[in-house]
Every structure is written in C-alpha cells, then in structure tokens.
Amino acid sequence: MRMRRRLPPLSTAGLRWVSDVEKKCASYVCVVTPEQVLQLENLLRDRGWTFSDLPYGYWKASKEKTHVAAYRSGKLTVQGGGTADFVSFLLEPEVLHTFTFGQEESVPAEAVDPHGGVDESGKGDFFGPLAVAGVYADGVTGPKLRELGCCDSKLIGSSRRIFELAAGIREIARGQYATVVLRPETYNRLYAGIGNLNRLLAWGHARVIENLLELVPDCPRMLSDKFGDEKLIRRALLTRGRGIRMEQRTKAESDVAVAAASILAREAFLRGMAVLEREFGMSFPRGAGPQVRAAAEQLLKQHGPEVFGRCAKLHFKTYAELTGRPVGEEEP
C-alpha cells in the first residue's frame, strides 16, 4: 500500500496543560493519516487497550489513565495522566516518527467565545464555482465542532469525509450558518463588473456575513482569512454588517468557526462541480495545472470557446492562452 504523505500537526498540536486539575492531566492533538490510524490501532490492541465506538471517528481506546481518540477528519487526541509517556515513548517514536513533544511552550486550552467564521472554496480552481460559507460558534457549539473534527478543509483529502463533516456541522450549528455559491456565469459577470479578485472575494464574504447576521443578530464579531486590504470586506458590508467587529488574520482556519465554514464552502464547491460534470459528461480536474489545461483543450474542441463562460473562471490565464482572447472576454 502506498503511504500517504503525513500532514503537518494542527496549529493546536502539542502539550496543552489544563490548569483546573493542577497540571496533573495533559492533552495532545495532532493530525494522522488513515495508515497511521491503523498502525496505532494494531499497536494498542497488541498491548491490551480497551476499544469502543467513537461518533464521527474510527475508534476510542483507553488503558489505565490514558485515553486516545482517532477521528475520521485525521485528528488524533490523547488525554489523561499518561499522556506524556504515551506520546513520548509510543506515538512519536513508533507512529509519527517525530520527537517534538514537550518542546513547545504550553498554552491554556482555548475557550470558544461567540463569533462567526467565514471562508471560501474554489478561488484557485479554473473550473467550477466560488463558494463562500459562514458558521456561528459559541461556548456550546464550538467545543462540539472541535469534537466533530473540524479543521481546515485543505487538510481533508476525501470528498466523502467533507460531506460527512458538513452534515455534522449543520446539525451542531442549529441553522446558524450561511452559504453563497457563485456559479461560473454569475462569477464571470460579477468579476467583469468588479475587475479584481480580492474585491470579488470581499463581496462574497460580505454577503455571507449579512446572511449570517440575519440568523444571529447578536453575533459580536466575525473572523475571516486575510486575503487583501482589510478594508475591502468592511466596504462591501451593508447596513446590518457595518456594526459588526470584523477581524482578519492569516491561517484563520485554525479557528473552529472558520474551519467549519471552510468545510461547508468546500462541500458547496464540490456539489457545484458535480453539477457541471453531469452537465458536460466529463470530469473536471481541480486547480489550474496541466490536467486542467488538458480538460479545457478537450472542451474547446468539442464546444468552442463560448463554453468556458458556463463552466470556468474567465480571468484565469488558461482561458486567454487557449482562446487568444483577453481574460474575462466572452463570446459576443
């Protein structure tokens, strides 16, 4: 079996001391591949660990004071008094092949204050829509979203897992989420009028924020990934959104609300791609690489250059290179 490339640890990975038990209990979080999950399961079964079912996960295992949970998102958590020994002498040397435990400075376990998170999917894909989503999280739903396994959707390689997580997010969020999907025709029309990708992204984020605020009027702040001038989103907000505290930061997907939003946005993008693939009877590769160009050449031969306005983003250089037209120019 070909081993997958091991993903880097989540930003929250490492030792997190819990102050209310006088630092006697620790927890550890990291990302593992399915192959590493199976390897760890075999090791623990051989050593007499007790296994049980885990909602949204592969399994939960316990022995004495240590508890390990493996989630289908790729997140692995270790908790209990034996965490340090487990990670130092079993997990890292035998499964992760790293030796970093305890070297990072400990930080308090993060609480989830009420806020909304916004993220998008599809901006780097020549084919398909742009999807933007927002999710509200608070002290009740935030920990549940974490337990579900919400993380940056780019860390989740399985489309099936994206759909599973999205279903769980909708159940936990209790209707406090919003999604805006710009199909290629709409995307290209808006881009032609706006003329700038960051301004278009800001417009999409602002629409989602407005929709989310209709559902959660007392939401105190919104967080999104930083993709341009921080004033762009605020300028695009309407009356309701202008009273919100808007924050942007790089790698905002480490926040649970933004992570949940990234998964809903990815699900909407994948569903939009599936619609296009059924319509055209072919598979559309993701991104903008050589496979995408090959698929675009096939479409061009079969349907002519006007087809791209229905299935692709016309400001990508792929369009200009294949058709010889300036980016964004459609068939008259």
C-alpha positions as CSV (number, residue, x, y, z in Angstrom):
1,M,0.0,0.0,0.0
2,R,1.3,3.4,-0.9
3,M,1.7,5.5,2.2
4,R,0.2,9.0,2.1
5,R,2.3,12.0,2.9
6,R,1.9,12.7,6.6
7,L,0.2,16.0,7.2
8,P,1.8,18.6,9.5
9,P,0.4,18.9,13.0
10,L,-2.5,21.2,13.6
11,S,-1.7,24.6,15.0
12,T,-3.1,23.4,18.3
13,A,-0.9,20.4,18.4
14,G,1.4,19.8,21.3
15,L,1.1,19.8,25.0
16,R,-1.8,21.8,26.5
17,W,-1.8,21.8,30.3
18,V,-5.2,22.1,32.0
19,S,-4.9,24.4,34.9
20,D,-8.1,23.4,36.8
21,V,-6.6,20.0,37.6
22,E,-3.3,21.4,38.8
23,K,-1.4,20.4,35.7
24,K,-1.8,16.7,36.5
25,C,-3.7,15.9,33.3
26,A,-2.5,16.8,29.8
27,S,-3.9,16.6,26.3
28,Y,-2.2,16.3,23.0
29,V,-3.6,16.9,19.5
30,C,-2.1,16.0,16.1
31,V,-3.0,15.0,12.6
32,V,-2.5,11.4,11.4
33,T,-3.1,9.6,8.1
34,P,-5.5,6.6,7.8
35,E,-2.5,4.3,7.6
36,Q,-1.1,5.7,10.8
37,V,-4.5,5.3,12.5
38,L,-4.4,1.6,11.5
39,Q,-0.8,1.2,12.7
40,L,-1.6,2.7,16.0
41,E,-4.7,0.6,16.5
42,N,-2.7,-2.6,15.9
43,L,-0.1,-1.5,18.4
44,L,-2.7,-0.7,21.1
45,R,-4.7,-3.9,20.6
46,D,-1.4,-5.9,20.9
47,R,-0.8,-4.1,24.2
48,G,-4.2,-4.8,25.7
49,W,-6.0,-1.5,25.3
50,T,-9.8,-1.4,25.5
51,F,-11.6,-0.1,22.4
52,S,-15.0,1.4,22.0
53,D,-17.0,3.2,19.2
54,L,-16.5,6.9,18.6
55,P,-19.1,9.2,16.9
56,Y,-17.5,10.7,13.8
57,G,-14.4,8.7,14.5
58,Y,-12.6,5.5,13.9
59,W,-12.3,4.4,17.5
60,K,-11.6,5.3,21.1
61,A,-9.1,3.4,23.2
62,S,-8.4,3.5,26.9
63,K,-5.9,2.0,29.3
64,E,-5.4,3.0,32.9
65,K,-5.4,6.8,32.9
66,T,-4.8,7.4,29.2
67,H,-7.5,7.9,26.5
68,V,-6.9,8.1,22.8
69,A,-9.5,9.1,20.1
70,A,-9.0,8.8,16.4
71,Y,-11.3,10.9,14.3
72,R,-12.1,10.5,10.6
73,S,-11.0,14.0,9.9
74,G,-7.5,12.9,10.7
75,K,-7.4,14.4,14.2
76,L,-5.9,12.3,17.0
77,T,-6.4,13.3,20.6
78,V,-4.6,11.9,23.7
79,Q,-5.9,12.8,27.2
80,G,-5.2,11.7,30.7
81,G,-2.4,11.3,33.2
82,G,-0.4,9.1,31.0
83,T,-0.3,11.5,28.0
84,A,3.3,12.5,28.3
85,D,4.6,8.9,28.4
86,F,2.2,7.7,25.7
87,V,3.3,10.5,23.2
88,S,7.0,10.4,24.1
89,F,7.5,6.7,24.1
90,L,4.9,5.2,21.8
91,L,3.1,7.7,19.5
92,E,6.0,9.8,18.3
93,P,8.8,7.2,18.0
94,E,6.7,4.3,16.6
95,V,4.0,6.1,14.6
96,L,4.7,9.8,13.9
97,H,8.5,9.4,13.8
98,T,8.9,12.9,15.3
99,F,10.5,13.9,18.6
100,T,8.9,17.3,19.4
101,F,6.6,16.6,22.4
102,G,7.0,18.9,25.3
103,Q,9.4,21.2,23.4
104,E,6.7,23.8,22.7
105,E,5.6,26.3,25.3
106,S,2.4,25.2,26.9
107,V,-0.7,27.4,26.4
108,P,-4.1,27.3,28.1
109,A,-6.9,25.3,26.5
110,E,-8.7,27.7,24.2
111,A,-12.3,28.7,25.1
112,V,-14.8,29.5,22.3
113,D,-16.3,32.9,22.6
114,P,-19.3,33.7,20.5
115,H,-18.3,34.7,16.9
116,G,-18.8,33.9,13.3
117,G,-16.2,32.5,10.9
118,V,-16.1,32.9,7.1
119,D,-14.1,31.1,4.4
120,E,-14.3,30.3,0.7
121,S,-13.5,27.5,-1.7
122,G,-12.8,27.4,-5.4
123,K,-10.9,30.7,-5.9
124,G,-7.8,28.8,-7.2
125,D,-9.8,26.4,-9.4
126,F,-10.2,27.3,-13.1
127,F,-13.3,25.1,-13.4
128,G,-16.3,25.4,-11.1
129,P,-18.0,27.9,-8.8
130,L,-16.8,30.1,-6.0
131,A,-18.4,29.1,-2.7
132,V,-18.3,31.2,0.5
133,A,-19.7,30.0,3.8
134,G,-20.1,31.3,7.3
135,V,-20.7,29.5,10.6
136,Y,-21.5,30.9,14.1
137,A,-19.9,29.2,17.1
138,D,-20.2,29.8,20.8
139,G,-19.4,28.2,24.1
140,V,-21.9,25.4,23.4
141,T,-21.4,24.7,19.7
142,G,-17.7,25.5,19.4
143,P,-16.5,22.5,21.5
144,K,-18.9,20.2,19.7
145,L,-17.5,21.4,16.3
146,R,-14.0,20.7,17.6
147,E,-15.0,17.3,18.8
148,L,-16.5,16.6,15.4
149,G,-13.1,17.1,13.9
150,C,-13.4,20.5,12.2
151,C,-10.2,21.6,10.7
152,D,-9.0,23.4,7.5
153,S,-10.8,21.7,4.6
154,K,-7.5,21.7,2.7
155,L,-6.2,19.1,5.2
156,I,-9.1,16.7,4.3
157,G,-8.4,14.8,1.1
158,S,-11.6,12.8,0.9
159,S,-14.7,14.3,-0.6
160,R,-16.8,11.8,1.2
161,R,-15.4,13.0,4.5
162,I,-16.1,16.6,3.6
163,F,-19.8,15.6,3.1
164,E,-19.9,13.7,6.4
165,L,-18.4,16.7,8.3
166,A,-20.7,19.2,6.6
167,A,-23.7,17.2,7.7
168,G,-22.4,17.1,11.3
169,I,-21.7,20.9,11.2
170,R,-25.2,21.7,10.1
171,E,-26.6,19.5,12.9
172,I,-24.4,21.1,15.5
173,A,-24.8,24.7,14.3
174,R,-28.6,24.5,14.6
175,G,-29.3,26.6,11.5
176,Q,-26.7,29.3,12.3
177,Y,-24.7,29.0,9.1
178,A,-24.9,30.6,5.6
179,T,-23.6,29.8,2.2
180,V,-23.3,31.7,-1.1
181,V,-22.4,29.9,-4.3
182,L,-21.4,31.8,-7.4
183,R,-21.8,29.6,-10.5
184,P,-19.4,30.4,-13.3
185,E,-21.9,32.5,-15.2
186,T,-22.6,34.7,-12.2
187,Y,-18.9,34.7,-11.1
188,N,-17.8,35.9,-14.5
189,R,-20.5,38.6,-14.7
190,L,-19.5,39.9,-11.2
191,Y,-15.8,39.8,-12.0
192,A,-16.3,41.8,-15.2
193,G,-18.1,44.5,-13.2
194,I,-15.7,44.4,-10.2
195,G,-12.5,43.7,-12.1
196,N,-10.5,42.4,-9.1
197,L,-10.4,39.0,-7.4
198,N,-9.9,40.4,-3.9
199,R,-12.8,42.8,-4.3
200,L,-15.0,39.9,-5.5
201,L,-13.9,37.7,-2.6
202,A,-14.8,40.6,-0.2
203,W,-18.2,40.9,-1.9
204,G,-18.9,37.2,-1.3
205,H,-17.7,37.3,2.3
206,A,-19.8,40.4,3.0
207,R,-22.9,38.7,1.6
208,V,-22.4,35.6,3.8
209,I,-21.8,37.9,6.8
210,E,-25.0,39.7,6.2
211,N,-26.9,36.5,5.8
212,L,-25.4,35.0,9.0
213,L,-26.3,38.2,10.9
214,E,-29.9,37.8,9.9
215,L,-29.8,34.4,11.6
216,V,-27.7,35.5,14.6
217,P,-28.3,39.3,15.1
218,D,-26.4,39.5,18.3
219,C,-23.2,38.0,16.9
220,P,-20.4,40.2,18.3
221,R,-17.7,39.7,15.7
222,M,-16.7,37.9,12.5
223,L,-13.4,36.3,11.6
224,S,-12.0,35.5,8.1
225,D,-8.8,34.6,6.5
226,K,-6.8,37.7,5.3
227,F,-6.7,37.9,1.5
228,G,-6.2,41.6,0.8
229,D,-6.7,45.0,2.2
230,E,-8.6,44.6,5.5
231,K,-11.0,47.4,4.5
232,L,-12.3,45.5,1.4
233,I,-14.8,43.4,3.4
234,R,-16.0,46.3,5.5
235,R,-16.6,48.5,2.5
236,A,-18.7,45.7,0.9
237,L,-20.9,45.2,4.0
238,L,-24.4,46.6,4.1
239,T,-26.1,48.4,7.0
240,R,-26.5,45.3,9.2
241,G,-22.9,44.2,8.8
242,R,-21.3,47.6,9.4
243,G,-21.9,47.3,13.1
244,I,-20.0,44.1,13.4
245,R,-16.4,43.8,14.7
246,M,-14.6,42.4,11.6
247,E,-11.3,40.6,12.1
248,Q,-9.0,39.1,9.5
249,R,-5.8,37.1,10.1
250,T,-3.6,34.7,8.2
251,K,-4.3,31.0,8.7
252,A,-7.6,31.8,10.3
253,E,-8.7,28.2,9.6
254,S,-7.1,27.3,12.9
255,D,-10.2,28.9,14.4
256,V,-13.1,26.4,14.8
257,A,-15.8,28.6,13.3
258,V,-13.6,29.4,10.2
259,A,-12.6,25.7,10.0
260,A,-16.3,24.7,10.0
261,A,-17.0,27.4,7.4
262,S,-14.2,26.2,5.2
263,I,-15.7,22.7,5.2
264,L,-19.2,24.0,4.3
265,A,-17.7,26.1,1.5
266,R,-15.8,23.1,0.2
267,E,-18.9,20.9,0.2
268,A,-20.8,23.6,-1.8
269,F,-17.9,23.8,-4.3
270,L,-17.8,20.0,-4.7
271,R,-21.6,19.9,-5.3
272,G,-21.2,22.6,-7.9
273,M,-18.5,20.7,-9.6
274,A,-20.7,17.6,-9.6
275,V,-23.5,19.5,-11.4
276,L,-21.1,20.7,-14.1
277,E,-19.6,17.3,-14.6
278,R,-23.1,15.8,-15.1
279,E,-24.0,18.6,-17.5
280,F,-20.9,18.2,-19.7
281,G,-20.4,14.4,-19.2
282,M,-16.8,14.6,-18.2
283,S,-14.6,15.0,-15.1
284,F,-13.2,18.5,-14.3
285,P,-9.8,18.4,-12.6
286,R,-9.3,20.7,-9.6
287,G,-6.8,23.6,-9.5
288,A,-5.2,25.1,-12.6
289,G,-2.4,22.7,-13.6
290,P,-1.6,20.6,-16.7
291,Q,-4.6,18.2,-16.1
292,V,-6.9,21.2,-16.1
293,R,-5.4,22.6,-19.3
294,A,-5.9,19.2,-21.0
295,A,-9.6,19.1,-20.0
296,A,-10.0,22.6,-21.1
297,E,-8.5,21.8,-24.5
298,Q,-10.9,18.9,-24.9
299,L,-13.9,21.2,-24.1
300,L,-12.6,23.8,-26.6
301,K,-12.5,21.2,-29.4
302,Q,-16.0,19.9,-28.6
303,H,-17.9,23.1,-27.8
304,G,-15.8,26.1,-28.9
305,P,-14.5,29.0,-26.7
306,E,-18.0,30.1,-25.6
307,V,-18.3,27.0,-23.3
308,F,-15.9,28.4,-20.8
309,G,-18.3,31.1,-19.7
310,R,-20.6,28.3,-18.4
311,C,-18.0,26.2,-16.5
312,A,-14.9,28.2,-15.8
313,K,-13.5,31.4,-14.5
314,L,-12.6,33.6,-17.4
315,H,-9.9,35.7,-15.7
316,F,-7.6,32.8,-15.4
317,K,-4.6,32.8,-17.8
318,T,-5.7,29.3,-19.0
319,Y,-8.6,30.9,-20.8
320,A,-6.5,33.6,-22.5
321,E,-3.8,31.1,-23.6
322,L,-6.3,28.7,-25.1
323,T,-8.6,31.2,-26.8
324,G,-6.3,34.0,-27.6
325,R,-8.7,36.4,-26.0
326,P,-8.1,38.9,-23.2
327,V,-9.0,37.4,-19.8
328,G,-12.7,37.8,-19.0
329,E,-13.8,38.3,-22.6
330,E,-16.8,36.1,-23.6
331,E,-18.3,35.3,-26.9
332,P,-20.4,38.3,-28.1
